[in-house]
Amino acid sequence: MAALAAFSLPLTTLPFGYASSARSFSSTSARTAFDTGVDKRDQFFGRRACGVCGRTGTRLIHRVPIVPHSERDIWRELRGRLWIPVQAKRHIANEPRNGLLMCRDHCRQFEAYHFFIRYFPGPENDPKLGRYVLINYADFPDLRPFHNKAVALDAQDHHAPFPALFIIHEMRVRGWNPFSPTAPDAPDDIPPWQDWPVSRGALQPADGGPGLFVRGLPARQAAPPTPPPDSPLAGVPDANADEGGSSTVILPPAGDALVEIVAATHTMPAWQAREVENTSREGAAAEDIRIEVQEPAEAGRNLFV
């Protein structure tokens, strides 16, 4: 089994597969605030849900930034290096492509650097197979049922997270867990989904409409289906194990792997949609002015903790 190429420090270039393409879009996503954009994207059957375990409930679900909102200096550097589009929101707190919904437990584990999410670009002839895979790097027992499986994010969504942001988070996870294996097991070929989107029918049928997931209420249904249980579906057989699941090892991305991730980022609708959404310099400046009035300037921070 081949090992996934590692990232090397210092990070200099993005992985292969993230280069811009000539594809254009007939419509653009609206200029939404962080909360609105994340909430609209990460809902299933009309309910906001954790992309890892599928839990729902207003008090349980949190909006989680991939790069913390306080790290404005890092955001500027990411834009300057083209790890994210220069047309991305000028203030990090306004960009929904820097966030995802998680339940309280997985939010805490993500922010405590117990696991990271690695983006696996799909084959060149089928970019819809690109998936964001959870890697239980600290090997926490309660995260094992979710290890090596894709969280419920659609890489083709115009508000899909920029994959390069997860590289920053991954390197921090590795730093906070110095005794974990450098190359943990990782899925080979097409990573399988987490169990819950399959068992609950949240995956969109091939001819069921745009996107990979059922976002709104099913047709002729006056109310959402019975809320799913709060406990994860640990022990439930993977209904789509035939899509892949054989194991290899996952190393910190470097060289070709880093170039591949960056190149893939540039081909994603989230990147291209943000280019189309580019606002005038006056509008962007006004947005920054409003933010600066509300938030004092913060001291510079290192790229990695």
JOBELQUI-V802257 format. One record per residue. N is the residue number from 1. RES is the residue in one letter. PSI is psi in degrees with one decimal (* if undefined). OMEGA is omega in radians with two decimals (999 if undefined). D_CENTER is the distance of its C-alpha to the mean C-alpha in Angstrom with 1 decimal. Layout:
[[N,RES,PSI,OMEGA,D_CENTER] [N,RES,PSI,OMEGA,D_CENTER]]
//
This chain:
[[1,M,136.0,-3.14,26.4] [2,A,147.6,3.11,24.7] [3,A,143.7,3.07,22.5] [4,L,129.3,-3.10,19.1] [5,A,147.0,-3.06,20.0] [6,A,153.3,2.96,19.4] [7,F,143.4,3.06,18.2] [8,S,153.3,3.12,21.4] [9,L,144.2,-0.04,22.2] [10,P,153.1,3.10,22.6] [11,L,127.5,-3.07,19.5] [12,T,-43.1,-3.10,21.1] [13,T,158.9,3.11,19.4] [14,L,155.2,-3.10,16.1] [15,P,159.6,3.09,16.0] [16,F,144.0,3.12,17.8] [17,G,0.1,-3.10,16.3] [18,Y,13.5,-3.12,14.7] [19,A,154.7,-3.14,18.0] [20,S,148.6,3.06,18.8] [21,S,170.4,-3.11,20.5] [22,A,3.0,-3.09,23.3] [23,R,138.4,3.12,21.7] [24,S,166.3,-3.10,22.2] [25,F,143.1,-3.11,21.4] [26,S,-15.4,-3.14,24.1] [27,S,161.8,3.13,22.2] [28,T,156.2,3.07,19.9] [29,S,151.3,-3.09,17.5] [30,A,156.1,3.06,19.3] [31,R,96.4,-3.10,19.1] [32,T,158.5,3.03,17.7] [33,A,164.9,-3.12,17.3] [34,F,-50.8,-3.07,14.1] [35,D,-47.3,-3.09,15.2] [36,T,-43.1,-3.12,16.3] [37,G,-43.7,-3.14,13.4] [38,V,-43.0,-3.13,10.8] [39,D,-41.6,-3.11,13.7] [40,K,-37.2,-3.10,14.6] [41,R,-42.9,-3.01,11.3] [42,D,52.9,3.04,10.6] [43,Q,150.0,-3.08,14.3] [44,F,128.4,-3.04,16.2] [45,F,35.1,3.09,20.0] [46,G,6.8,-3.12,20.0] [47,R,138.3,3.01,18.6] [48,R,136.1,-3.06,15.6] [49,A,154.5,3.04,14.2] [50,C,127.6,-3.14,12.1] [51,G,-14.7,3.14,9.4] [52,V,-55.0,-3.02,10.8] [53,C,-10.8,3.11,14.5] [54,G,5.2,3.12,15.1] [55,R,149.7,3.09,17.3] [56,T,175.8,3.13,18.4] [57,G,128.6,-3.05,20.8] [58,T,-42.7,-3.08,20.9] [59,R,-18.4,-3.09,21.8] [60,L,-26.2,-2.96,19.3] [61,I,133.5,-3.13,16.0] [62,H,147.8,3.01,14.5] [63,R,121.4,-3.01,12.2] [64,V,115.7,3.03,10.4] [65,P,141.7,3.10,9.8] [66,I,-50.7,2.95,7.9] [67,V,123.3,-3.06,11.1] [68,P,144.7,-3.09,13.9] [69,H,-20.0,-3.13,15.7] [70,S,-13.5,-3.00,18.9] [71,E,64.8,-3.09,18.0] [72,R,-30.2,3.14,19.2] [73,D,-37.9,3.09,20.8] [74,I,-39.1,3.12,17.8] [75,W,-43.6,3.12,16.2] [76,R,-39.5,3.13,19.4] [77,E,-39.2,3.10,19.5] [78,L,-40.8,3.10,16.1] [79,R,-41.6,-3.13,17.5] [80,G,-32.2,3.14,20.8] [81,R,-1.1,-3.11,19.5] [82,L,29.2,2.97,17.6] [83,W,-23.4,2.97,14.3] [84,I,158.4,-3.10,13.2] [85,P,145.8,3.07,15.8] [86,V,-20.2,3.12,18.9] [87,Q,-0.3,3.07,18.7] [88,A,157.4,-3.14,15.6] [89,K,134.7,-3.09,16.9] [90,R,-28.8,3.08,19.4] [91,H,130.1,-3.03,18.7] [92,I,-33.0,-3.08,15.3] [93,A,-12.0,-3.10,15.9] [94,N,-5.4,-2.99,16.1] [95,E,108.8,-3.14,12.8] [96,P,-17.6,3.13,10.5] [97,R,4.6,3.04,7.9] [98,N,29.0,-3.10,7.8] [99,G,169.2,3.07,7.1] [100,L,161.7,3.11,6.6] [101,L,136.7,3.05,9.7] [102,M,155.1,3.03,11.2] [103,C,170.0,-3.09,14.8] [104,R,-44.1,-3.09,17.1] [105,D,-48.1,-3.09,17.3] [106,H,-26.3,3.01,13.7] [107,C,-46.8,-3.14,13.2] [108,R,-41.0,-3.12,16.2] [109,Q,-35.0,3.09,15.3] [110,F,-45.6,-3.11,12.0] [111,E,-21.0,3.09,14.1] [112,A,5.3,3.08,16.9] [113,Y,40.8,3.06,15.1] [114,H,-27.1,3.13,16.0] [115,F,161.3,3.02,13.0] [116,F,169.0,3.13,10.0] [117,I,124.7,3.14,7.1] [118,R,131.8,3.10,8.3] [119,Y,127.6,3.08,7.6] [120,F,106.6,3.12,10.8] [121,P,143.2,3.09,12.2] [122,G,168.7,3.07,14.5] [123,P,152.3,-3.07,18.3] [124,E,-32.3,-3.09,19.7] [125,N,-1.8,3.14,21.5] [126,D,74.9,-3.09,18.7] [127,P,-16.2,3.12,15.4] [128,K,-13.3,3.13,14.3] [129,L,0.5,3.05,14.1] [130,G,132.9,-3.06,11.0] [131,R,152.8,3.11,8.7] [132,Y,113.7,-2.96,5.9] [133,V,133.1,3.11,8.8] [134,L,128.9,3.09,9.8] [135,I,113.8,-3.12,12.7] [136,N,74.2,-2.98,15.3] [137,Y,-36.3,3.12,16.7] [138,A,-2.8,3.13,19.2] [139,D,47.5,3.06,20.3] [140,F,133.5,-3.10,20.6] [141,P,-40.9,-3.09,22.5] [142,D,-8.0,3.07,20.7] [143,L,-10.1,-3.08,17.4] [144,R,-37.6,3.12,19.2] [145,P,-18.3,-3.08,18.9] [146,F,-6.2,-3.07,15.1] [147,H,139.4,3.09,15.2] [148,N,16.5,3.13,14.5] [149,K,148.8,-3.07,13.1] [150,A,134.3,3.03,9.9] [151,V,164.0,-3.01,8.2] [152,A,71.7,3.03,8.9] [153,L,134.4,3.13,6.4] [154,D,111.0,-3.09,8.7] [155,A,-19.1,-3.12,8.1] [156,Q,-3.1,3.10,11.4] [157,D,141.0,-3.14,10.9] [158,H,-20.6,3.12,12.2] [159,H,17.9,3.11,9.8] [160,A,142.9,3.14,6.5] [161,P,144.4,3.03,4.4] [162,F,118.6,-3.09,6.7] [163,P,-31.8,-3.11,6.2] [164,A,-27.6,-3.13,9.3] [165,L,-32.8,3.13,8.1] [166,F,-22.8,3.08,6.9] [167,I,-42.8,3.12,10.5] [168,I,-46.8,-3.13,12.1] [169,H,-40.5,-3.14,10.8] [170,E,-44.3,-3.12,11.9] [171,M,-31.7,3.08,15.2] [172,R,-40.1,3.08,15.9] [173,V,-45.1,3.14,15.4] [174,R,-38.7,3.13,17.8] [175,G,-33.4,-3.14,20.1] [176,W,-9.0,-3.14,20.3] [177,N,68.2,-3.01,21.2] [178,P,-15.1,-3.11,23.9] [179,F,5.0,3.04,25.6] [180,S,155.1,-3.13,22.7] [181,P,138.9,3.13,23.1] [182,T,-34.0,-3.06,21.7] [183,A,76.4,3.09,21.0] [184,P,165.4,3.08,19.9] [185,D,146.2,3.13,19.9] [186,A,154.4,-3.13,17.1] [187,P,150.2,3.06,17.0] [188,D,157.2,3.14,19.1] [189,D,-131.6,-3.10,19.0] [190,I,115.2,-3.13,16.7] [191,P,141.0,3.08,14.7] [192,P,159.8,3.07,15.7] [193,W,160.7,2.90,13.9] [194,Q,156.8,-3.05,14.1] [195,D,-38.3,-2.93,17.7] [196,W,-38.2,3.12,17.4] [197,P,-30.4,-3.13,16.1] [198,V,-50.9,-3.06,18.9] [199,S,-28.2,-3.11,21.6] [200,R,3.8,3.08,21.1] [201,G,26.1,-3.11,21.1] [202,A,-13.3,3.10,17.7] [203,L,134.4,-3.11,17.2] [204,Q,131.7,3.02,18.9] [205,P,155.7,-3.07,22.1] [206,A,-35.6,-3.12,22.5] [207,D,22.4,-3.03,24.8] [208,G,-1.5,3.13,23.4] [209,G,-178.2,-3.10,21.9] [210,P,149.9,3.08,19.0] [211,G,166.5,-3.10,15.4] [212,L,-21.4,-2.99,14.6] [213,F,156.5,3.06,15.0] [214,V,108.4,-3.06,17.9] [215,R,-47.6,-3.07,17.0] [216,G,-173.6,3.10,20.6] [217,L,143.1,3.08,23.6] [218,P,154.6,-3.14,25.3] [219,A,142.9,3.10,28.4] [220,R,23.1,3.12,31.6] [221,Q,120.3,-3.05,29.9] [222,A,-23.3,-3.09,31.0] [223,A,158.3,3.13,28.8] [224,P,155.5,3.09,25.5] [225,P,167.5,3.13,26.0] [226,T,128.9,-3.11,27.0] [227,P,137.5,3.13,24.2] [228,P,156.3,3.11,22.7] [229,P,154.5,-3.12,23.9] [230,D,-22.1,-3.09,22.0] [231,S,142.6,3.09,22.3] [232,P,158.8,-3.13,19.8] [233,L,52.1,3.13,21.2] [234,A,135.1,3.11,22.2] [235,G,-9.2,3.11,24.9] [236,V,127.5,-3.13,24.2] [237,P,143.8,3.13,24.5] [238,D,116.5,-3.06,21.5] [239,A,-13.3,-3.14,22.6] [240,N,37.7,-3.11,21.0] [241,A,-21.5,-3.11,21.9] [242,D,-7.7,3.11,23.7] [243,E,-13.0,-3.09,20.5] [244,G,-149.6,3.05,20.3] [245,G,-9.9,3.04,19.8] [246,S,150.1,-2.97,22.4] [247,S,147.2,2.93,21.6] [248,T,-153.3,3.09,21.6] [249,V,153.5,-3.09,20.7] [250,I,120.8,-3.14,17.7] [251,L,160.6,3.04,18.8] [252,P,132.6,-3.07,17.3] [253,P,139.0,3.12,16.4] [254,A,165.5,3.06,19.4] [255,G,-124.8,-3.09,21.6] [256,D,-35.9,-3.13,20.8] [257,A,-42.7,3.13,17.4] [258,L,-43.4,3.11,16.3] [259,V,-38.6,-3.12,17.9] [260,E,-43.4,-3.13,16.3] [261,I,-43.8,-3.13,12.7] [262,V,-44.1,-3.13,13.9] [263,A,-39.3,3.13,16.0] [264,A,-35.7,3.12,13.3] [265,T,-40.9,-3.09,11.3] [266,H,-19.7,-3.13,14.6] [267,T,-8.7,-3.04,15.1] [268,M,145.5,3.09,12.1] [269,P,-32.6,3.14,13.4] [270,A,-40.0,3.12,11.1] [271,W,-49.8,-3.07,13.0] [272,Q,-37.0,3.11,16.3] [273,A,-36.9,3.14,16.2] [274,R,-33.1,3.08,15.9] [275,E,-40.1,3.13,18.8] [276,V,-32.7,-3.08,20.8] [277,E,0.3,-3.03,20.1] [278,N,128.0,-3.11,21.6] [279,T,167.6,3.10,24.0] [280,S,158.5,3.12,27.5] [281,R,-33.4,3.14,28.2] [282,E,-42.6,-3.13,30.1] [283,G,-40.9,3.14,27.4] [284,A,-40.2,-3.14,24.9] [285,A,-40.3,3.13,27.6] [286,A,-38.4,3.13,28.5] [287,E,-43.7,3.14,24.9] [288,D,-38.8,-3.12,25.0] [289,I,-43.3,3.13,28.5] [290,R,-42.5,-3.12,27.6] [291,I,-43.3,-3.08,24.8] [292,E,-32.8,3.13,27.2] [293,V,-35.0,-3.07,29.9] [294,Q,-29.3,-3.04,27.7] [295,E,125.5,3.10,26.2] [296,P,152.7,3.10,28.3] [297,A,142.7,-3.11,27.5] [298,E,155.4,3.14,26.0] [299,A,151.4,3.12,27.0] [300,G,149.0,-3.13,25.1] [301,R,153.9,3.09,22.8] [302,N,157.6,3.13,22.1] [303,L,-33.2,3.14,18.9] [304,F,145.5,3.10,18.7] [305,V,*,999,20.1]]
//
